[in-house]
Amino acid sequence: MRRAGTALLAATACLAALPTAPAWAGTPGTPGPAESPATATAAVVPQCAGTAPIVCHADVPPGTYDVTAVLGGAQAGSTGVTAESRRTVLAATPTAAGQRLIRSFTVNVREPEGEPTGPSGSPGLDLAFGGDAPRLAGLKVTEVTKVSEVTKVTEATPGRRHQLFLAGDSTVCDQLTAPYTGWGQQLPQFFRRGLSVANYADSGESSGSFLADPRLFATMRPLIRPGDTVLIQFAHNDKQTTAADYRANLGALLDGVRARGGKPVLVTPIVRRWFNDDGTLDNATALHINGLGVNLPAEMRSLAADRGVPLIDLTALTKRLVEELGPEGSRRLYLYDEARDNTHTSAHGATEFARLVLGELRAQRLVPAGVLR
């Protein structure tokens, strides 16, 4: 087995809680550039404890951080990683006995750490290494950007990373309590080091309330920097919004993002699991035709075309998937069995819907190709 080089060892923060696990032990083969340890400055030593899961904490201020972990150990294992408020940043990753794998990702740390109108959570960066048999041999956290306490604006350090901002409702947000899971909560696992997901989606929000509440768009907007992509999904709570107001609200969000140099992307809402007798979802409840008769996804599609904005038609994509699975097979995507809920998704459903979003990000080249896992 090839041993790690001197420069790699020198850059590493050891796991104090795992004294028998050598930090940055050698890995079989040579890691690709996207999985190589970060070389930026300002490394932070995290504190770790436990075995299943292994829970690590880094005492850092709000900002963006590169995380590089060495997975593996003397015994075979399978390790997945969540960050902060149950965000999946790495899917279950198997390792053979004696194998070492380097995996890197970038994490957005903010307060509150979950929904913007929810509880603050714990300060700093929290990581949980779980799975069937978690194995962690080394860990490093490196600051990339920080948020100024005075201006609340992102300040870059060397090695600036792009961010993918999310604006939306409860079907997108970082849900605090399982089994509720937003698709934005599962999206980070599909990205390597180089792009972080900053999820400002919040339960119960409409296109208008997201603009009106100072904790939401007014807080997110100053953090957007040139080149950042912003996904915007609203409709579930626009139940009495007129077509004109809906378009005006979305237009204000588009203008605000573009004024910061960001790249807005409109995302039509995930369908509700509300079947007709013929097994289709061709009804107002499933497809978000609101109480005023406004076809909200159609209005968003029209606005995207009028304004020259990229569109992810998640309504069409989720409709196809849910109809293919049928009334029985689609139950796992939502919380029907747990709560008779045909609107909110399970961790499985959120992952599948996030995968649909990922496919469009890739196909439309909305994020740099090098950050896709």
C-alpha positions as CSV (number, residue, x, y, z in Angstrom):
1,M,0.0,0.0,0.0
2,R,1.4,3.4,-1.0
3,R,2.0,5.7,2.0
4,A,0.9,9.4,1.9
5,G,3.6,11.9,1.1
6,T,5.2,14.3,3.5
7,A,3.3,17.3,2.4
8,L,0.0,15.5,2.9
9,L,0.9,14.4,6.4
10,A,2.1,17.9,7.3
11,A,-1.3,19.4,6.3
12,T,-3.3,17.0,8.4
13,A,-5.2,17.5,11.6
14,C,-5.2,14.2,13.6
15,L,-8.3,12.8,15.2
16,A,-7.8,13.1,18.9
17,A,-10.8,10.9,19.6
18,L,-9.4,8.1,17.5
19,P,-5.9,7.6,18.8
20,T,-5.4,4.3,17.0
21,A,-6.3,5.6,13.6
22,P,-3.4,7.2,11.9
23,A,-4.3,10.5,10.3
24,W,-4.0,10.5,6.5
25,A,-3.0,6.9,6.3
26,G,-1.9,5.8,2.9
27,T,-4.6,5.2,0.2
28,P,-4.5,2.6,-2.6
29,G,-3.9,4.4,-5.9
30,T,-3.6,8.1,-6.5
31,P,-6.7,10.2,-5.7
32,G,-8.0,12.4,-8.4
33,P,-7.6,16.2,-8.2
34,A,-11.2,16.7,-7.0
35,E,-10.6,14.3,-4.1
36,S,-7.2,15.4,-3.1
37,P,-6.8,17.2,0.2
38,A,-7.3,20.9,0.1
39,T,-4.2,23.1,0.0
40,A,-5.7,26.3,1.3
41,T,-4.6,27.8,4.6
42,A,-6.5,28.2,7.9
43,A,-6.8,24.5,8.8
44,V,-9.0,23.8,11.8
45,V,-8.5,20.9,14.2
46,P,-11.9,19.2,14.8
47,Q,-12.8,17.3,17.9
48,C,-14.3,13.8,17.4
49,A,-16.0,11.3,19.7
50,G,-18.0,8.1,19.4
51,T,-17.8,5.1,17.2
52,A,-21.2,4.7,15.5
53,P,-21.8,7.4,14.6
54,I,-18.5,9.2,14.9
55,V,-19.5,12.8,15.7
56,C,-17.0,15.6,15.0
57,H,-17.2,19.3,15.8
58,A,-15.1,22.2,14.6
59,D,-15.3,25.5,16.4
60,V,-15.6,27.8,13.4
61,P,-17.7,31.0,12.6
62,P,-20.2,31.1,9.8
63,G,-18.7,30.7,6.4
64,T,-17.7,28.1,3.8
65,Y,-15.3,25.2,4.7
66,D,-13.6,22.4,2.8
67,V,-13.7,19.1,4.6
68,T,-11.4,16.2,3.7
69,A,-11.8,12.9,5.3
70,V,-9.8,9.6,5.2
71,L,-12.3,6.7,5.3
72,G,-11.3,3.2,6.2
73,G,-9.7,1.1,8.8
74,A,-8.4,-2.3,9.7
75,Q,-11.8,-3.8,9.2
76,A,-14.2,-3.4,6.3
77,G,-16.7,-0.6,6.7
78,S,-19.4,1.6,5.1
79,T,-19.4,5.3,5.9
80,G,-21.9,8.1,5.1
81,V,-21.6,11.7,6.3
82,T,-24.1,14.3,7.3
83,A,-23.3,17.9,8.2
84,E,-25.1,20.4,10.3
85,S,-28.9,20.0,10.2
86,R,-29.1,16.5,8.7
87,R,-27.6,17.5,5.3
88,T,-26.2,14.5,3.5
89,V,-22.8,15.4,2.2
90,L,-21.5,12.0,1.4
91,A,-23.5,8.9,0.5
92,A,-22.6,5.5,2.0
93,T,-19.1,4.7,0.9
94,P,-17.8,1.1,1.4
95,T,-14.2,0.4,2.3
96,A,-12.4,-3.0,2.3
97,A,-10.3,-4.1,5.3
98,G,-7.1,-2.1,5.3
99,Q,-8.3,0.2,2.5
100,R,-8.1,4.0,2.8
101,L,-10.2,6.4,0.7
102,I,-9.9,10.2,0.6
103,R,-13.2,12.0,0.2
104,S,-13.7,15.8,0.1
105,F,-16.6,18.1,0.1
106,T,-17.4,21.8,0.9
107,V,-19.9,22.8,3.6
108,N,-21.8,26.0,4.2
109,V,-21.9,26.9,7.9
110,R,-24.6,29.4,8.9
111,E,-26.8,30.5,11.8
112,P,-29.4,29.2,12.0
113,E,-27.9,26.0,10.6
114,G,-31.2,24.7,9.3
115,E,-34.3,26.6,8.3
116,P,-33.7,30.4,8.5
117,T,-36.7,31.0,10.7
118,G,-36.0,27.9,12.9
119,P,-33.8,27.3,16.0
120,S,-30.1,28.4,15.8
121,G,-28.7,24.9,16.3
122,S,-25.2,24.5,17.6
123,P,-22.4,27.0,16.7
124,G,-19.6,25.8,14.5
125,L,-19.5,22.9,12.1
126,D,-20.9,19.5,13.1
127,L,-20.2,16.3,11.1
128,A,-21.6,12.8,11.7
129,F,-19.9,9.8,10.2
130,G,-22.5,7.1,10.2
131,G,-23.6,4.2,8.1
132,D,-23.6,0.4,8.7
133,A,-20.0,0.4,9.9
134,P,-18.4,3.9,9.9
135,R,-14.6,4.0,9.6
136,L,-12.7,7.3,9.9
137,A,-8.9,7.5,9.8
138,G,-8.3,11.3,9.4
139,L,-10.1,14.6,9.0
140,K,-9.2,18.1,8.1
141,V,-11.4,21.3,8.0
142,T,-10.2,24.3,6.1
143,E,-11.7,27.8,5.9
144,V,-12.6,29.0,2.4
145,T,-14.8,32.0,3.1
146,K,-16.2,33.6,6.2
147,V,-19.2,35.9,6.8
148,S,-18.4,39.4,8.2
149,E,-20.0,40.0,11.5
150,V,-20.3,43.7,10.6
151,T,-21.6,43.6,7.1
152,K,-23.0,40.1,6.9
153,V,-21.4,39.8,3.5
154,T,-19.2,36.8,2.4
155,E,-15.5,37.6,2.6
156,A,-13.3,35.4,0.4
157,T,-10.1,33.8,1.5
158,P,-7.7,32.1,-1.0
159,G,-9.4,29.3,-2.9
160,R,-12.9,30.8,-3.2
161,R,-15.6,28.2,-3.8
162,H,-18.8,28.6,-5.8
163,Q,-22.1,28.3,-3.9
164,L,-25.4,26.9,-4.9
165,F,-28.1,28.8,-3.1
166,L,-31.6,27.4,-2.7
167,A,-34.8,29.5,-2.2
168,G,-37.9,27.5,-1.5
169,D,-40.4,25.9,0.9
170,S,-40.6,22.9,3.1
171,T,-40.1,20.5,0.2
172,V,-36.7,22.0,-0.3
173,C,-35.4,23.0,3.1
174,D,-33.1,21.5,5.6
175,Q,-35.7,19.8,7.8
176,L,-34.9,19.7,11.5
177,T,-36.7,16.5,12.4
178,A,-36.7,13.1,10.7
179,P,-38.4,11.6,8.8
180,Y,-39.1,14.9,7.1
181,T,-36.4,15.6,4.5
182,G,-36.2,18.3,1.8
183,W,-34.6,17.6,-1.6
184,G,-32.2,20.4,-0.9
185,Q,-31.1,18.6,2.2
186,Q,-30.0,15.6,0.1
187,L,-28.4,17.6,-2.8
188,P,-25.0,18.2,-1.3
189,Q,-24.0,14.5,-1.5
190,F,-23.7,14.8,-5.3
191,F,-20.9,17.5,-5.2
192,R,-17.2,17.2,-4.6
193,R,-15.1,19.8,-2.9
194,G,-15.4,23.1,-4.8
195,L,-19.2,23.8,-4.4
196,S,-21.3,24.2,-1.2
197,V,-25.1,24.2,-1.0
198,A,-26.5,27.2,1.0
199,N,-30.1,26.2,1.6
200,Y,-32.2,29.2,2.6
201,A,-35.5,27.4,1.9
202,D,-38.0,27.6,4.7
203,S,-41.2,25.8,5.7
204,G,-44.5,27.5,4.8
205,E,-43.0,30.2,2.5
206,S,-44.7,31.5,-0.6
207,S,-43.1,33.5,-3.3
208,G,-44.3,36.7,-1.5
209,S,-43.4,35.8,2.1
210,F,-39.9,34.8,1.1
211,L,-39.4,38.4,-0.2
212,A,-41.1,40.0,2.8
213,D,-39.4,38.2,5.7
214,P,-36.0,39.9,6.4
215,R,-34.6,36.5,7.6
216,L,-35.0,35.0,4.1
217,F,-34.1,36.7,0.8
218,A,-32.9,39.9,2.4
219,T,-30.4,37.8,4.4
220,M,-29.4,35.5,1.5
221,R,-29.0,38.1,-1.2
222,P,-25.9,39.9,0.2
223,L,-24.1,36.5,0.4
224,I,-24.5,35.8,-3.3
225,R,-21.3,36.4,-5.3
226,P,-20.6,36.6,-9.0
227,G,-20.9,33.2,-10.6
228,D,-23.1,31.6,-7.8
229,T,-26.1,29.7,-9.0
230,V,-29.5,30.2,-7.2
231,L,-32.3,27.7,-7.5
232,I,-35.8,29.1,-6.9
233,Q,-38.8,26.9,-6.2
234,F,-42.1,28.3,-5.0
235,A,-45.8,27.2,-5.5
236,H,-46.9,24.9,-2.7
237,N,-47.9,27.9,-0.5
238,D,-49.0,30.2,-3.2
239,K,-52.5,28.9,-2.8
240,Q,-54.2,32.3,-3.2
241,T,-51.6,34.1,-5.2
242,T,-52.7,35.7,-8.4
243,A,-50.8,35.0,-11.6
244,A,-49.7,38.7,-11.8
245,D,-48.4,38.7,-8.2
246,Y,-46.7,35.3,-8.6
247,R,-44.9,36.5,-11.7
248,A,-44.0,39.8,-10.0
249,N,-42.6,38.0,-6.9
250,L,-40.5,35.6,-8.9
251,G,-39.3,38.5,-11.1
252,A,-38.2,40.4,-8.0
253,L,-36.2,37.3,-6.9
254,L,-34.6,37.1,-10.3
255,D,-33.7,40.7,-10.4
256,G,-32.2,40.5,-6.9
257,V,-30.0,37.6,-7.8
258,R,-28.8,39.1,-11.0
259,A,-28.0,42.4,-9.3
260,R,-25.5,40.4,-7.2
261,G,-23.9,38.7,-10.3
262,G,-25.6,35.4,-9.5
263,K,-27.2,33.1,-12.0
264,P,-30.9,32.4,-11.1
265,V,-32.7,29.2,-12.1
266,L,-36.4,28.7,-11.8
267,V,-37.5,25.3,-10.5
268,T,-41.1,24.2,-10.8
269,P,-42.4,22.5,-7.7
270,I,-42.4,18.8,-6.9
271,V,-45.8,17.2,-7.5
272,R,-48.2,16.2,-4.7
273,R,-48.9,12.4,-4.6
274,W,-52.5,12.8,-5.5
275,F,-53.6,10.1,-7.9
276,N,-56.7,10.0,-10.2
277,D,-58.5,6.7,-10.5
278,D,-56.7,6.1,-13.8
279,G,-53.3,6.2,-12.1
280,T,-52.3,9.7,-13.4
281,L,-51.6,12.9,-11.5
282,D,-53.6,15.1,-14.0
283,N,-55.4,17.1,-11.3
284,A,-55.2,20.5,-9.7
285,T,-54.0,19.3,-6.3
286,A,-51.1,17.3,-7.7
287,L,-50.0,19.8,-10.3
288,H,-50.3,23.0,-8.3
289,I,-53.3,24.8,-9.9
290,N,-54.1,27.0,-7.0
291,G,-57.4,28.1,-5.4
292,L,-57.7,31.0,-7.9
293,G,-57.3,28.6,-10.9
294,V,-53.7,29.8,-11.5
295,N,-51.5,27.0,-13.0
296,L,-48.4,28.0,-11.1
297,P,-45.9,25.7,-12.9
298,A,-47.2,27.0,-16.2
299,E,-46.7,30.6,-15.1
300,M,-43.1,29.8,-14.0
301,R,-42.4,28.1,-17.3
302,S,-43.7,31.1,-19.2
303,L,-41.8,33.6,-17.0
304,A,-38.5,31.6,-17.5
305,A,-39.0,31.9,-21.3
306,D,-39.9,35.6,-21.1
307,R,-36.9,36.5,-18.9
308,G,-34.4,34.2,-20.5
309,V,-33.8,32.2,-17.3
310,P,-32.9,28.6,-17.1
311,L,-35.7,26.3,-16.0
312,I,-35.7,23.0,-14.2
313,D,-39.1,21.5,-14.8
314,L,-39.2,19.5,-11.6
315,T,-43.0,19.2,-11.8
316,A,-42.7,17.3,-15.0
317,L,-39.8,15.2,-13.8
318,T,-41.4,14.2,-10.5
319,K,-44.8,13.6,-12.2
320,R,-43.1,11.1,-14.6
321,L,-41.3,9.3,-11.8
322,V,-44.3,9.2,-9.4
323,E,-46.7,7.9,-12.2
324,E,-44.1,5.3,-13.3
325,L,-44.0,4.0,-9.7
326,G,-47.7,4.1,-9.3
327,P,-49.9,4.5,-6.2
328,E,-48.1,1.8,-4.2
329,G,-44.5,2.2,-5.4
330,S,-44.5,5.9,-4.9
331,R,-45.5,5.7,-1.2
332,R,-41.8,5.4,-0.2
333,L,-41.0,8.7,-1.9
334,Y,-43.4,10.6,0.5
335,L,-44.4,10.3,4.1
336,Y,-47.7,8.6,3.4
337,D,-47.0,5.5,5.6
338,E,-45.6,7.6,8.4
339,A,-48.0,10.6,8.4
340,R,-50.5,10.1,5.5
341,D,-48.5,13.0,3.9
342,N,-48.6,13.2,0.1
343,T,-46.7,16.5,0.0
344,H,-43.5,16.1,2.0
345,T,-40.8,13.6,1.2
346,S,-38.9,10.9,3.0
347,A,-35.1,10.7,2.9
348,H,-35.4,8.3,0.1
349,G,-37.8,10.5,-1.8
350,A,-35.8,13.6,-1.2
351,T,-32.7,11.8,-2.5
352,E,-34.5,10.7,-5.7
353,F,-35.9,14.2,-6.3
354,A,-32.4,15.7,-5.7
355,R,-31.1,13.2,-8.2
356,L,-33.5,14.7,-10.8
357,V,-32.3,18.2,-10.0
358,L,-28.7,17.0,-10.3
359,G,-29.5,15.6,-13.8
360,E,-30.7,19.0,-15.0
361,L,-27.8,20.8,-13.3
362,R,-25.5,18.5,-15.3
363,A,-27.5,18.6,-18.6
364,Q,-27.9,22.4,-18.7
365,R,-24.3,23.0,-17.4
366,L,-25.6,25.1,-14.5
367,V,-22.7,24.3,-12.2
368,P,-19.1,23.6,-13.0
369,A,-18.6,20.0,-14.2
370,G,-15.6,19.4,-12.0
371,V,-17.6,19.6,-8.8
372,L,-20.1,16.8,-9.7
373,R,-19.4,13.6,-7.8
